[in-house]
Amino acid sequence: MKKGIHPENYRLVAFKDMSNDEVFLTKSTANTKETLEVEGVEYPLVKLEISRTSHPYYTGKSKLVDTAGRIDKFKNKYAKFKK
């Protein structure tokens, strides 16, 4: 195996799912400027929009997320083509 191609700065990082506020710790090299205290210990924080705790595939729950009214914008844009 080639030497020097893998990062060596692995450390524990807190990943926070912003959709349900679930936090989990794992080793990572992700750069971040924010920190989060978990059980009295401060960790670098990486914010996620979706993770295994909120993804419909893993939770078995299907939900429609309409950010910024995308569905309404689409319907309004193409309403003139209705017969």
C-alpha positions as CSV (number, residue, x, y, z in Angstrom):
1,M,0.0,0.0,0.0
2,K,1.2,3.5,-0.8
3,K,2.5,5.5,2.2
4,G,1.2,9.0,2.9
5,I,-2.1,8.8,1.0
6,H,-4.4,8.5,4.0
7,P,-5.1,11.3,6.4
8,E,-3.7,10.8,9.9
9,N,-5.7,13.4,11.7
10,Y,-8.7,11.2,12.7
11,R,-10.5,12.4,15.8
12,L,-13.9,12.0,17.4
13,V,-16.4,14.3,15.8
14,A,-20.1,14.9,16.7
15,F,-22.5,14.7,13.8
16,K,-25.9,16.4,14.4
17,D,-29.0,15.6,12.3
18,M,-30.7,19.0,12.1
19,S,-34.1,17.5,11.2
20,N,-34.5,15.6,14.5
21,D,-31.6,16.9,16.6
22,E,-30.1,13.4,16.9
23,V,-26.3,13.4,17.7
24,F,-23.8,10.6,17.1
25,L,-20.1,10.4,17.5
26,T,-17.7,8.8,15.1
27,K,-14.1,9.3,14.0
28,S,-13.6,11.7,11.1
29,T,-11.2,14.1,9.5
30,A,-14.0,16.6,8.5
31,N,-13.0,20.2,9.0
32,T,-15.3,22.3,11.1
33,K,-15.3,25.5,13.2
34,E,-18.2,24.7,15.4
35,T,-18.1,22.6,18.5
36,L,-20.7,20.7,20.6
37,E,-20.6,19.5,24.2
38,V,-21.7,15.8,24.6
39,E,-21.7,14.3,28.1
40,G,-19.3,17.0,29.4
41,V,-16.8,16.6,26.5
42,E,-16.5,19.1,23.7
43,Y,-16.3,17.7,20.1
44,P,-16.0,19.3,16.7
45,L,-19.5,19.6,15.2
46,V,-20.7,18.7,11.7
47,K,-24.3,19.5,10.9
48,L,-26.3,17.1,8.6
49,E,-29.6,17.7,6.8
50,I,-30.4,14.0,6.9
51,S,-28.9,10.9,8.5
52,R,-29.7,7.3,9.3
53,T,-32.1,8.5,12.0
54,S,-34.3,10.6,9.7
55,H,-33.9,9.1,6.2
56,P,-37.1,7.4,5.1
57,Y,-35.3,4.3,3.9
58,Y,-34.0,3.5,7.4
59,T,-37.0,4.8,9.4
60,G,-39.7,3.2,7.2
61,K,-41.6,6.5,7.2
62,S,-42.2,8.4,4.0
63,K,-42.6,12.1,4.2
64,L,-42.9,14.8,1.6
65,V,-40.5,17.7,2.1
66,D,-41.5,20.7,0.1
67,T,-38.7,23.2,0.5
68,A,-39.5,26.7,-0.7
69,G,-42.8,25.7,-2.3
70,R,-41.2,23.8,-5.2
71,I,-44.3,21.8,-5.9
72,D,-46.5,25.0,-6.0
73,K,-43.9,26.8,-8.2
74,F,-44.0,23.8,-10.7
75,K,-47.8,23.7,-10.8
76,N,-48.1,27.4,-11.3
77,K,-45.4,27.4,-14.1
78,Y,-47.1,24.6,-16.0
79,A,-50.7,25.4,-15.3
80,K,-51.0,27.2,-18.6
81,F,-50.4,23.9,-20.5
82,K,-53.4,22.2,-19.0
83,K,-56.1,21.2,-21.5
